Amino acid sequence: MNLTNNRKLWTGVVFAAVTVLILGSSYAQQGPRGRSSYAPVDITEPFSATLARLSAQKPAVERDHMVVLNERYDLSNRPATGVTMGRTKPVQEGVRVKLTAGTTWESLAGMTAEQIRDGNLFPPGFLPLPHPKHQEGGMVFPRFLINEIKRQEGRDLTRFDVDFDLPDHFLPEFPPAIYLNQRSDLGDVSQGQLVTVDNYYQLFNGILNPKQLEGLRLLVTPFPQQQFNQTEDRRTEQPSRGVTCFDCHANGHTNKATHLAPDARPTETRHRITTPTLRGVFIQRLFGSQRALKTVEDFTEFEQRGAYFDGDDVIAAKKGVNILERGHQVNVMAEF
């Protein structure tokens, strides 16, 4: 198939898919209302009981989620020949969304949106992917990040109720390199290391100015989060100091840590989000899932209350939210 036909085929499939989504919304029933917008504040179950109950449920939760993943996607390790990320990790190749039995991309391209909808032929891999534990959500980190943070800091990001779901071969290279705009002559200033509160000063002192260095310190300093904190409804076996900005945005890039967007209720209607890279935000003009935050400073200030605590300021107060000061802390974080 030549390039022109390929473009026509994919244009047809994408147009049909978008039309199905648009038309489908007009047939949607009114969604359910949640019982409350707030998480419970007064926890009556002892932590030992919570730990035992959720740990016991974990295998079934992960088994059910993997059924969804394997029904939708080809998760096999098929690296592309001669194509790698910044260092040596191979890039995966091929379309991984599975089609409904008996259909092909060509047959879908020849159908109308109504035919795809009525035949229930829309590829499920293009539907929103649920969080590995959607009824709770929260930050879930890849195992390689958990192991390195534990090695450097002794801080454990393991959740006892759920693990990360996507295979490592689909995730970004770890740790990613760091190239500074103002000092491109230095090459990878991370020196192949994951930047943490333990090594940031050694790596960046003399390269960054004092404001940027302080901003980086804050980006690698742990602060309480919904599932990683000191309270009895945490999801770590031991009380946790919390998470850092760079736990999700490893070396200012991404490790594809998973979360749920905080901007809707009930939880069933919230969508899964995957950590984006921070690279390029110095020229970005809009931020946030609703594209409503106008500066990276706005986003930095909002993130501690929004993503860290699922948009629940009552729980944030209980768990020790770190409210960033705009004039000194937010600005230097954004400058870095």
C-alpha positions in Angstrom: 0.0 0.0 0.0 1.5 3.4 -1.0 1.8 6.4 1.2 -1.3 8.2 -0.3 -3.5 5.2 0.3 -2.2 4.8 3.8 -3.1 8.4 4.5 -6.6 7.9 3.1 -7.1 4.8 5.1 -6.0 6.4 8.4 -7.9 9.5 7.7 -11.1 7.5 7.2 -10.6 5.5 10.4 -9.8 8.6 12.5 -12.8 10.4 11.0 -15.1 7.5 11.7 -13.8 7.2 15.2 -14.3 10.8 16.0 -17.8 10.8 14.6 -18.7 7.8 16.6 -17.6 9.5 19.8 -19.5 12.7 18.9 -22.7 10.8 17.8 -22.4 8.5 20.8 -22.5 11.4 23.2 -26.0 12.3 22.0 -27.3 8.9 23.0 -25.7 8.9 26.4 -27.9 8.4 29.5 -27.5 10.9 32.3 -24.6 9.7 34.4 -24.9 8.6 38.1 -24.3 11.1 40.9 -21.8 10.2 43.6 -22.9 10.1 47.2 -20.4 12.7 48.2 -17.7 14.8 46.6 -15.5 14.4 49.7 -13.4 11.5 50.9 -14.2 10.4 54.5 -12.2 12.5 57.0 -12.8 10.4 60.2 -11.4 6.9 59.5 -12.9 4.4 61.9 -11.1 1.2 60.5 -7.7 0.5 62.1 -4.8 0.8 59.8 -3.9 -2.8 60.4 -7.3 -3.9 59.1 -7.1 -1.6 56.1 -3.6 -3.0 55.2 -4.8 -6.6 55.5 -8.0 -6.0 53.5 -6.6 -4.1 50.6 -3.5 -6.3 50.4 -5.7 -9.3 50.1 -7.8 -7.7 47.4 -4.7 -6.6 45.4 -4.2 -9.8 43.3 -7.8 -9.8 42.1 -7.7 -6.1 41.3 -4.6 -6.5 39.2 -5.9 -9.6 37.5 -9.1 -7.9 36.4 -7.2 -4.9 35.2 -4.8 -7.0 33.1 -7.8 -8.7 31.4 -8.8 -5.2 30.2 -5.3 -4.4 29.0 -4.8 -7.7 27.2 -8.2 -7.5 25.5 -7.4 -4.0 24.1 -3.7 -4.1 23.3 -0.8 -6.2 22.1 1.7 -5.8 25.0 4.4 -8.0 23.5 8.0 -6.7 23.4 8.7 -5.9 19.7 11.5 -3.4 19.5 12.1 -1.5 16.3 15.3 -2.2 14.5 17.9 0.5 14.9 15.6 3.0 16.7 16.4 3.9 20.3 15.6 6.6 22.8 18.2 9.1 24.1 20.7 6.4 25.1 20.1 2.7 24.2 16.6 1.7 25.1 14.7 0.4 22.0 11.5 2.1 20.8 8.6 -0.3 20.3 7.1 -0.7 16.8 3.8 -1.6 15.3 0.1 -0.8 15.9 -0.8 -2.3 19.3 -4.6 -1.6 19.4 -6.5 -4.9 18.9 -9.5 -5.0 16.5 -12.8 -6.7 17.1 -12.8 -10.2 15.6 -13.5 -10.3 11.9 -12.6 -6.6 11.3 -9.6 -5.0 9.6 -8.4 -1.4 9.4 -9.5 -1.4 5.8 -13.0 -2.6 6.6 -13.4 0.0 9.3 -12.2 2.7 6.9 -15.0 1.7 4.5 -17.8 1.9 7.1 -19.9 4.8 8.2 -19.8 6.0 11.8 -23.3 4.6 12.3 -22.2 1.2 11.0 -19.3 1.1 13.4 -21.5 2.2 16.3 -24.4 -0.1 15.6 -22.0 -3.1 15.1 -20.1 -2.3 18.2 -16.9 -2.4 16.2 -15.1 0.6 17.6 -11.6 -0.6 18.7 -11.7 -0.6 22.5 -8.1 0.4 22.6 -9.1 3.9 21.7 -11.5 4.2 24.6 -10.3 5.8 27.8 -8.1 3.5 29.8 -9.0 3.0 33.4 -6.6 3.5 36.3 -5.2 0.2 37.5 -7.5 0.8 40.6 -10.0 3.2 39.3 -12.3 3.2 42.3 -9.5 4.9 44.3 -7.0 6.3 41.8 -3.9 8.1 43.1 -0.3 8.1 42.1 1.1 4.7 41.0 4.8 4.5 40.1 6.8 2.1 37.9 8.9 -0.5 39.8 12.3 0.9 38.5 11.5 4.3 39.9 10.4 2.8 43.3 13.6 0.8 43.5 15.9 3.7 42.7 14.2 6.1 45.2 14.4 3.5 47.9 18.1 2.9 47.2 19.0 6.6 47.3 16.6 8.0 49.9 15.2 5.0 51.8 11.7 6.3 50.9 9.3 3.6 49.7 6.8 4.5 47.0 5.3 0.9 46.9 1.5 0.8 47.3 0.1 -2.2 49.1 -3.2 -2.1 47.2 -2.0 -1.9 43.5 1.0 -1.9 41.3 1.9 -0.1 38.1 0.3 -1.8 35.0 2.2 -1.1 31.8 5.3 -3.3 30.9 8.7 -1.5 31.2 9.5 -1.9 27.5 6.7 0.7 26.7 8.0 3.2 29.2 10.6 6.0 28.7 14.3 5.4 29.2 15.3 5.6 32.8 16.8 7.7 34.0 16.5 10.2 31.1 19.3 12.5 30.2 19.1 16.3 31.1 20.3 18.9 28.7 20.3 22.6 29.9 19.3 25.2 27.4 21.9 27.7 28.8 24.7 25.1 29.0 24.3 22.8 26.0 28.1 22.5 25.9 28.0 20.3 29.0 25.9 17.5 27.4 23.9 15.3 29.9 24.3 17.0 33.2 22.5 14.2 35.0 25.6 12.1 34.5 23.3 9.1 34.0 21.8 9.4 37.5 18.2 10.0 38.7 18.2 13.4 40.3 17.0 13.3 43.9 17.3 15.4 47.1 20.5 13.3 47.8 22.4 14.3 44.7 20.9 17.4 43.2 23.4 19.8 44.8 26.4 17.8 43.8 25.2 17.6 40.2 24.1 21.2 39.7 26.0 23.4 42.0 28.1 25.8 39.8 25.9 25.1 36.8 22.6 26.7 37.9 22.1 30.1 39.4 21.0 30.2 43.1 17.3 30.7 42.3 17.3 27.8 39.9 19.1 25.6 42.4 16.6 26.4 45.1 13.8 25.6 42.6 15.3 22.2 41.9 15.6 21.5 45.6 11.9 22.0 46.0 11.2 19.8 43.0 13.0 16.9 44.6 11.7 17.5 48.2 9.0 15.0 49.4 5.7 16.5 50.4 2.5 14.7 51.6 0.1 13.3 49.0 -3.2 11.5 49.1 -1.8 8.0 49.2 1.7 8.8 50.6 1.5 10.5 53.9 1.5 10.0 57.7 -2.2 9.3 58.3 -4.1 6.0 58.8 -5.7 6.1 55.3 -2.4 6.1 53.5 -1.6 3.3 50.9 2.0 2.6 52.1 2.8 0.1 54.8 5.0 2.6 56.7 4.2 6.3 57.2 5.5 8.2 54.2 7.2 11.5 53.8 5.3 11.9 50.6 6.2 12.3 47.0 8.2 14.8 45.0 7.5 16.6 41.7 10.4 14.6 40.1 8.9 11.2 41.3 6.5 11.6 38.4 8.6 13.9 36.2 11.8 11.9 36.5 14.7 14.2 35.7 12.2 16.8 34.4 10.9 14.3 31.8 8.4 11.5 32.6 8.3 7.9 33.7 4.6 7.5 32.8 3.4 7.4 36.4 -0.4 7.1 36.6 -3.0 9.1 38.4 -6.7 10.2 38.0 -7.6 13.8 37.0 -9.1 15.6 40.0 -11.6 17.7 38.2 -14.8 15.5 38.2 -17.0 13.4 40.4 -18.1 10.7 40.9 -14.8 8.8 40.5 -16.2 6.6 37.8 -16.3 9.6 35.5 -12.8 10.8 36.2 -10.2 10.0 33.5 -6.8 8.4 33.9 -3.9 10.7 33.3 -0.3 9.8 32.5 2.5 12.1 33.7 3.6 14.4 30.8 7.2 15.6 30.2 8.1 19.0 31.6 10.4 19.6 28.6 9.3 22.4 26.4 7.1 24.1 29.0 9.2 27.2 29.0 7.6 28.0 25.6 4.1 26.7 26.5 1.3 29.1 27.2 -1.6 26.9 28.5 -1.5 24.2 31.1 -3.9 21.7 32.8 -6.3 19.1 31.6 -8.9 21.8 30.9 -6.3 24.1 29.3 -7.3 26.9 31.7 -4.0 27.6 33.6 -2.1 30.4 31.9 1.4 30.0 33.3 3.7 27.3 34.6 3.6 29.3 37.9 -0.2 28.9 38.0 0.1 25.2 37.4 2.9 24.7 40.0 0.8 26.4 42.7 -2.4 24.5 41.8 -0.7 21.0 41.5 -0.1 20.6 45.3 -3.8 21.0 46.0 -5.2 19.4 42.8 -3.2 16.4 41.7 -1.6 15.7 45.1 -4.9 15.5 47.0 -7.5 14.7 44.2 -8.9 18.2 44.4 -10.0 17.7 48.0 -8.8 20.6 50.2 -10.4 19.1 53.3 -8.3 16.0 53.0 -5.3 18.1 52.0 -5.5 20.0 55.3 -5.7 16.8 57.3 -2.7 15.2 55.6 -0.4 18.2 55.8 -0.6 19.9 52.4 2.5 22.0 51.6 1.0 25.3 50.4 3.7 26.8 48.2 4.5 30.5 48.6 4.1 32.2 45.2 6.8 34.9 45.4 9.7 32.7 46.4 8.9 29.0 46.1 6.6 28.8 43.1 8.6 31.2 41.0 12.0 29.5 41.5 10.5 26.1 40.8 9.0 27.4 37.6 12.3 29.1 36.7 14.1 25.8 36.8 
